[in-house]
Amino acid sequence: MTKQGMQALNRYMQANNLGANLLVYEYSSADEIVVGQAETLLSATARRLTESLGRYQLYDEHGICFVDGGDLDKLKSALRRMLATNHLAPVTYEVPNLMVISQMIQAANRQGVTITGRRRVCRDTWQVPDDRRLMAVLREPLATRSAQLIPIQRKDGSQLLVNLQREEVLVRDQTIVGRIGLDDVYYDLQGPDGFQLVAVPAEQLGIVLLCTLYGMQSRTIRQLFLWPDLSQEVLAAADLIYERCETSLPREMKSLPDLDTLADDPIQPGDGLSYCYRFFDGRRNGQTLGVPFAASDIVDVLKRTARGGLTPRLRRQQRLSDWLVTSANQMGWHLYRRQRRQVNVCDIENFKIENDEIIDLSAVSRGPERVYVTQTVFEIRDESGKVVAQDLPFNDLVTTLLTAAVKNDANFFDQFK
């Protein structure tokens, strides 16, 4: 197979039940973020999407991905390795750069901040039909709140909670795609002077820790990184979901092994419980919008959503952005921001090979299955303009930069005292 090279690709994929997709995105032009300018890494800006680019998936009959979102060069490299070795490692979706996150935890510990983690498994999901009814109940004192909700079971077996006016407040929904049984981890942070953050998703832990080390107040961190910030267009079609999860016992995070093993902690049925909300694109095959957020934040999140969902412009944002850009520049890197939106998925039927190279492909469009959310993604380029990393969410940009910084300077986090 190795001697046949890429010429054997189509036969090999068919024989091994492999499939490939072309994901079509529209991108904005790339804007370099420079220290001191008004536009920062965190600015809420809008751009025209003027460039169409392809990203690729390679997967087997069980849905295991070997390439997920890579560009054509990454796909070619993976295919060559596959043909040469008859093996390809699957993509992992764990939070990247856990080593640097463990180092940030240790730096936060030195500032008096304790980080605990829990594993959770989703057991129930409830839809919120009307935000105002939910807020009216939540404004009641905790001691009398439960008296404002009446459980009802309909003849068809569906369950709901209604208010004293018999209006629906929560409707149990076990049909939400991929939610029931979802197994993940989250973190709580507790520090001096009332500093507290709860239900931090694993994918946000890196930026949350950096902001903690940087001295941001917990409310500012919640507003910037732990609350969804959705446009009216997206919000109009969103469902608000309330989730009940069973959890493991809380365990303090101090080292990389703690982070590595948290997902294996035993669930405590009936004892450990957590609750969160998330906006969910249930009408278009299911997609979480923004980040899940703590149940204790629901009133503030809905208030901000009603005002337009605008994140406040803070001097801390400017300073954090400038610090990250400066850290990148010191390593010979430049940071660029782009907007992108997926517009299509195409099933690749075969690749056209000439001179042992993929020169073209034939694919069939699936059509507009859903309306995708516009994302902000980041690129890292070196001094020559070569792309070092691309399509990074903000948290991955942060941990990628900090991982490189620690490699250059083992005492990098000593600056945070």
C-alpha positions as CSV (number, residue, x, y, z in Angstrom):
1,M,0.0,0.0,0.0
2,T,2.9,2.4,0.8
3,K,4.3,1.9,-2.7
4,Q,1.0,2.8,-4.3
5,G,0.8,6.1,-2.4
6,M,-2.1,8.4,-3.0
7,Q,-3.2,6.6,-6.1
8,A,-4.6,3.9,-3.8
9,L,-6.6,6.4,-1.7
10,N,-10.1,6.0,-3.1
11,R,-9.9,2.2,-3.1
12,Y,-8.4,2.2,0.4
13,M,-11.2,4.4,1.8
14,Q,-13.9,2.3,0.3
15,A,-12.3,-1.0,1.5
16,N,-12.0,0.4,5.1
17,N,-15.4,2.1,5.3
18,L,-13.9,5.6,5.7
19,G,-15.7,8.8,4.8
20,A,-14.7,12.4,4.3
21,N,-16.6,15.7,4.4
22,L,-15.9,19.1,3.1
23,L,-17.1,21.8,5.5
24,V,-17.6,25.1,3.7
25,Y,-17.0,28.3,5.6
26,E,-17.3,32.0,4.8
27,Y,-14.5,34.0,6.5
28,S,-13.8,37.6,7.0
29,S,-10.4,39.0,6.2
30,A,-7.9,38.6,9.0
31,D,-7.3,41.6,11.2
32,E,-4.0,41.8,13.1
33,I,-4.5,42.9,16.7
34,V,-1.9,45.4,17.8
35,V,-1.0,46.7,21.2
36,G,-2.7,50.0,22.1
37,Q,-5.3,50.1,19.4
38,A,-9.0,50.4,20.1
39,E,-9.8,47.0,18.6
40,T,-8.7,44.2,21.0
41,L,-8.8,40.5,21.0
42,L,-12.1,40.8,22.9
43,S,-13.8,43.5,21.0
44,A,-17.3,42.9,19.8
45,T,-17.0,43.8,16.1
46,A,-18.8,42.7,12.9
47,R,-17.1,42.0,9.6
48,R,-18.3,41.1,6.1
49,L,-17.6,37.4,5.3
50,T,-15.9,37.7,1.9
51,E,-13.8,34.6,1.6
52,S,-15.0,31.0,1.1
53,L,-12.6,28.3,2.5
54,G,-12.9,24.6,3.0
55,R,-12.2,22.6,6.1
56,Y,-12.2,18.8,6.2
57,Q,-13.3,15.8,8.2
58,L,-12.1,12.2,7.9
59,Y,-14.0,9.5,9.8
60,D,-14.8,5.8,10.0
61,E,-18.1,4.0,9.9
62,H,-18.5,4.4,13.7
63,G,-18.2,8.2,13.5
64,I,-14.7,8.3,15.0
65,C,-12.9,11.3,13.5
66,F,-9.2,11.3,12.4
67,V,-9.3,14.8,11.0
68,D,-11.9,17.3,12.2
69,G,-11.9,20.8,10.8
70,G,-8.4,20.7,9.4
71,D,-7.4,22.5,6.2
72,L,-6.4,20.7,3.0
73,D,-2.8,20.4,3.9
74,K,-3.7,18.7,7.2
75,L,-6.0,16.3,5.4
76,K,-3.3,15.4,2.9
77,S,-0.8,14.8,5.6
78,A,-3.2,12.5,7.5
79,L,-4.1,10.6,4.4
80,R,-0.5,10.0,3.5
81,R,0.2,8.7,7.1
82,M,-2.8,6.4,6.8
83,L,-1.7,4.9,3.5
84,A,1.8,4.5,4.7
85,T,1.1,2.9,8.1
86,N,-2.4,1.6,7.8
87,H,-3.2,3.5,11.0
88,L,-4.3,6.9,12.1
89,A,-4.9,8.2,15.7
90,P,-8.4,9.5,16.3
91,V,-9.0,13.2,17.2
92,T,-9.3,13.8,20.9
93,Y,-11.7,16.4,22.2
94,E,-10.1,16.9,25.5
95,V,-9.2,20.4,26.7
96,P,-5.8,21.1,25.1
97,N,-2.7,22.1,27.0
98,L,-3.7,20.7,30.4
99,M,-0.1,21.0,31.6
100,V,-0.1,24.8,31.4
101,I,-3.6,24.8,33.0
102,S,-2.2,22.9,36.0
103,Q,0.7,25.4,36.2
104,M,-1.9,28.2,36.3
105,I,-3.8,26.4,39.1
106,Q,-0.6,26.3,41.1
107,A,0.0,30.0,40.5
108,A,-3.6,30.7,41.6
109,N,-3.1,28.6,44.7
110,R,-0.3,30.9,45.6
111,Q,-2.7,33.8,45.4
112,G,-5.1,32.0,47.8
113,V,-7.5,30.8,45.2
114,T,-8.8,27.2,45.6
115,I,-10.0,25.3,42.5
116,T,-12.3,22.3,42.9
117,G,-13.6,20.0,40.2
118,R,-16.5,17.7,39.7
119,R,-17.7,15.2,37.1
120,R,-21.3,15.6,36.2
121,V,-23.8,13.5,34.1
122,C,-27.0,15.1,32.8
123,R,-30.1,13.4,34.0
124,D,-33.0,15.7,33.2
125,T,-33.6,18.6,30.8
126,W,-36.4,21.2,31.0
127,Q,-37.4,23.8,28.5
128,V,-38.2,27.4,29.6
129,P,-41.2,28.5,27.5
130,D,-41.2,32.1,28.8
131,D,-38.3,34.0,30.3
132,R,-40.5,36.4,32.3
133,R,-42.4,33.7,34.1
134,L,-39.2,32.0,35.2
135,M,-37.7,35.4,36.4
136,A,-40.9,36.1,38.3
137,V,-40.5,32.8,40.2
138,L,-36.7,33.3,40.8
139,R,-37.3,36.7,42.3
140,E,-39.3,35.1,45.1
141,P,-37.4,34.6,48.4
142,L,-35.8,31.2,48.4
143,A,-37.9,30.0,51.3
144,T,-41.1,30.5,49.4
145,R,-39.9,29.8,45.9
146,S,-41.0,26.2,45.7
147,A,-44.5,27.2,46.7
148,Q,-44.7,29.2,43.5
149,L,-44.3,26.1,41.3
150,I,-46.9,23.4,41.0
151,P,-45.9,20.0,39.4
152,I,-48.3,18.6,36.8
153,Q,-48.3,15.4,34.8
154,R,-50.4,15.3,31.7
155,K,-52.3,12.3,30.4
156,D,-49.6,11.8,27.7
157,G,-47.0,11.4,30.5
158,S,-45.3,14.7,30.0
159,Q,-44.3,16.6,33.1
160,L,-44.2,20.4,33.7
161,L,-44.1,23.0,36.5
162,V,-46.6,25.8,36.4
163,N,-46.9,29.0,38.4
164,L,-49.9,30.0,40.6
165,Q,-51.6,31.3,37.5
166,R,-51.3,27.8,35.9
167,E,-48.9,29.1,33.3
168,E,-46.0,26.9,32.2
169,V,-42.6,27.7,33.7
170,L,-40.6,24.6,33.0
171,V,-41.5,21.7,30.7
172,R,-39.6,18.4,31.0
173,D,-38.0,17.5,27.7
174,Q,-36.0,14.3,27.4
175,T,-35.8,14.5,23.6
176,I,-33.0,17.1,23.3
177,V,-30.4,15.8,21.0
178,G,-27.3,14.4,22.8
179,R,-28.1,15.9,26.2
180,I,-29.4,13.1,28.5
181,G,-26.4,11.1,29.8
182,L,-23.9,13.7,28.6
183,D,-20.8,13.3,30.8
184,D,-18.4,16.1,31.4
185,V,-16.5,18.0,34.2
186,Y,-16.7,21.5,35.6
187,Y,-14.8,23.6,38.1
188,D,-15.5,26.1,41.0
189,L,-13.0,28.8,42.2
190,Q,-13.0,30.3,45.6
191,G,-10.6,33.1,46.7
192,P,-10.0,36.0,49.1
193,D,-12.3,39.0,49.4
194,G,-15.4,37.2,48.2
195,F,-13.9,36.0,44.9
196,Q,-16.1,33.1,43.7
197,L,-16.8,31.4,40.3
198,V,-19.0,28.4,40.0
199,A,-19.7,25.9,37.2
200,V,-16.8,26.9,35.0
201,P,-16.9,24.6,31.9
202,A,-13.6,22.8,31.2
203,E,-13.2,24.6,27.9
204,Q,-13.2,28.0,29.7
205,L,-10.9,27.1,32.5
206,G,-7.7,28.4,30.9
207,I,-8.9,31.9,30.2
208,V,-10.8,32.0,33.6
209,L,-7.5,31.1,35.4
210,L,-5.5,33.7,33.5
211,C,-8.0,36.4,34.3
212,T,-8.0,35.3,38.0
213,L,-4.2,35.6,38.0
214,Y,-4.5,39.0,36.3
215,G,-6.6,40.3,39.1
216,M,-10.0,40.6,37.4
217,Q,-13.0,40.6,39.7
218,S,-15.2,37.5,39.6
219,R,-18.2,39.3,38.2
220,T,-16.2,40.7,35.3
221,I,-14.9,37.2,34.5
222,R,-18.5,35.9,34.5
223,Q,-19.7,38.6,32.2
224,L,-16.8,38.2,29.7
225,F,-16.4,34.4,29.6
226,L,-19.0,32.5,31.5
227,W,-22.2,34.2,30.2
228,P,-23.5,33.7,26.7
229,D,-23.4,36.7,24.4
230,L,-25.8,36.0,21.6
231,S,-27.0,38.2,18.8
232,Q,-30.7,38.9,18.3
233,E,-30.6,36.8,15.2
234,V,-29.3,33.7,17.0
235,L,-31.4,34.4,20.2
236,A,-34.6,34.5,18.2
237,A,-34.5,30.8,17.4
238,A,-32.9,29.6,20.6
239,D,-34.4,27.4,23.3
240,L,-33.5,28.0,26.9
241,I,-32.8,24.7,28.7
242,Y,-32.5,23.9,32.4
243,E,-30.5,20.9,33.2
244,R,-30.3,18.7,36.4
245,C,-27.1,16.8,36.7
246,E,-25.8,14.2,39.1
247,T,-22.2,14.8,40.2
248,S,-19.2,13.3,41.8
249,L,-17.9,14.7,45.2
250,P,-15.9,17.9,44.9
251,R,-12.2,17.3,44.6
252,E,-9.5,20.0,44.9
253,M,-7.4,20.4,41.8
254,K,-3.6,20.9,42.5
255,S,-1.8,19.1,39.7
256,L,-1.9,17.6,36.2
257,P,-2.9,14.1,37.5
258,D,-5.9,15.7,39.3
259,L,-7.1,17.2,36.0
260,D,-6.4,14.0,34.1
261,T,-8.4,11.8,36.4
262,L,-11.4,14.0,37.3
263,A,-13.5,12.5,34.5
264,D,-13.2,9.1,36.2
265,D,-14.5,10.1,39.6
266,P,-17.6,8.1,40.6
267,I,-21.0,9.8,40.4
268,Q,-22.9,10.1,43.7
269,P,-26.6,9.4,42.7
270,G,-29.0,11.4,44.8
271,D,-26.2,13.1,46.8
272,G,-24.3,15.3,44.4
273,L,-26.5,17.5,42.2
274,S,-25.7,20.5,40.0
275,Y,-28.0,22.7,37.9
276,C,-27.2,24.9,34.9
277,Y,-28.8,26.6,32.0
278,R,-27.8,26.8,28.4
279,F,-29.2,28.3,25.2
280,F,-29.8,25.5,22.8
281,D,-30.5,25.5,19.0
282,G,-33.0,22.7,19.3
283,R,-34.9,23.5,16.1
284,R,-31.9,22.8,13.9
285,N,-30.6,19.4,14.9
286,G,-29.1,20.6,18.2
287,Q,-26.3,22.9,19.0
288,T,-25.3,24.6,22.2
289,L,-25.2,28.4,21.8
290,G,-22.5,30.1,23.8
291,V,-21.5,28.4,27.1
292,P,-23.5,26.7,29.7
293,F,-23.9,28.9,32.8
294,A,-24.6,28.5,36.5
295,A,-28.2,28.4,37.6
296,S,-27.3,31.2,40.1
297,D,-26.6,33.5,37.2
298,I,-29.8,33.0,35.3
299,V,-31.6,36.2,36.3
300,D,-28.5,38.4,35.5
301,V,-28.0,36.6,32.2
302,L,-31.7,37.1,31.2
303,K,-31.5,40.8,32.2
304,R,-28.5,41.3,30.0
305,T,-30.0,39.4,27.2
306,A,-33.1,41.6,27.3
307,R,-30.8,44.7,27.1
308,G,-29.2,43.4,23.9
309,G,-26.5,41.1,25.3
310,L,-23.7,43.6,25.0
311,T,-20.5,42.9,26.9
312,P,-19.3,46.0,28.7
313,R,-16.2,47.7,27.4
314,L,-13.7,47.5,30.2
315,R,-10.2,48.8,30.6
316,R,-9.3,45.3,31.9
317,Q,-10.2,43.9,28.5
318,Q,-7.8,46.3,26.8
319,R,-5.0,45.5,29.3
320,L,-5.5,41.7,29.0
321,S,-5.5,41.9,25.2
322,D,-2.4,44.0,25.2
323,W,-0.7,41.6,27.6
324,L,-1.5,38.6,25.4
325,V,-0.4,40.4,22.2
326,T,2.9,41.5,23.8
327,S,3.6,38.0,25.0
328,A,3.0,36.7,21.5
329,N,5.2,39.4,19.9
330,Q,8.0,38.6,22.3
331,M,8.0,35.0,20.8
332,G,8.0,36.3,17.3
333,W,4.3,35.7,16.8
334,H,1.5,37.9,15.6
335,L,-2.2,37.5,16.4
336,Y,-5.1,37.8,13.9
337,R,-8.8,37.7,14.4
338,R,-11.4,36.5,11.9
339,Q,-15.1,35.9,11.8
340,R,-16.4,32.8,10.2
341,R,-19.7,31.0,9.6
342,Q,-20.2,27.5,8.3
343,V,-22.6,27.5,5.3
344,N,-22.6,23.9,4.0
345,V,-21.5,20.3,4.5
346,C,-20.6,18.2,1.4
347,D,-20.0,14.5,1.4
348,I,-16.8,13.7,-0.6
349,E,-17.4,10.9,-3.1
350,N,-13.8,10.5,-4.3
351,F,-10.5,12.3,-4.7
352,K,-8.9,13.0,-8.1
353,I,-5.2,12.1,-7.9
354,E,-2.4,13.1,-10.3
355,N,1.3,12.7,-9.8
356,D,0.6,11.3,-6.3
357,E,-1.2,14.6,-5.3
358,I,-4.9,15.4,-4.6
359,I,-5.7,18.0,-7.3
360,D,-9.5,17.9,-7.0
361,L,-12.5,16.1,-5.5
362,S,-16.1,15.4,-6.2
363,A,-18.6,16.0,-3.4
364,V,-22.4,16.2,-2.9
365,S,-23.9,19.0,-0.9
366,R,-26.2,18.1,2.0
367,G,-27.9,21.4,1.6
368,P,-28.7,23.9,4.4
369,E,-29.3,21.5,7.3
370,R,-29.1,24.3,9.9
371,V,-28.3,28.0,10.2
372,Y,-24.8,28.1,11.7
373,V,-23.6,30.7,14.3
374,T,-21.0,33.2,13.3
375,Q,-17.8,32.5,15.3
376,T,-14.8,34.5,16.2
377,V,-11.6,32.6,15.6
378,F,-7.9,33.5,15.9
379,E,-4.7,32.8,13.9
380,I,-1.1,32.8,15.0
381,R,1.5,33.7,12.4
382,D,5.2,33.9,12.6
383,E,7.4,36.8,11.4
384,S,7.4,35.5,7.9
385,G,3.6,35.4,7.8
386,K,3.5,31.6,8.0
387,V,0.4,30.3,9.8
388,V,1.4,28.6,13.1
389,A,-2.1,27.8,14.2
390,Q,-5.6,28.7,12.9
391,D,-9.3,28.5,13.7
392,L,-8.6,28.8,17.5
393,P,-11.3,29.7,19.9
394,F,-10.2,32.4,22.3
395,N,-9.5,29.9,25.2
396,D,-7.4,27.7,22.9
397,L,-5.5,30.8,21.7
398,V,-4.7,31.7,25.3
399,T,-3.5,28.2,26.3
400,T,-1.5,27.8,23.1
401,L,0.3,31.1,23.8
402,L,0.9,30.3,27.5
403,T,2.2,26.8,26.6
404,A,4.8,28.3,24.3
405,A,5.7,31.0,26.8
406,V,6.3,28.4,29.5
407,K,8.6,26.5,27.2
408,N,10.6,29.7,26.6
409,D,10.6,30.6,30.3
410,A,10.0,27.9,33.0
411,N,9.3,30.7,35.6
412,F,6.8,32.5,33.4
413,F,4.0,32.4,36.0
414,D,6.2,33.9,38.7
415,Q,5.2,37.3,37.4
416,F,1.7,36.7,39.1
417,K,2.3,37.2,42.8
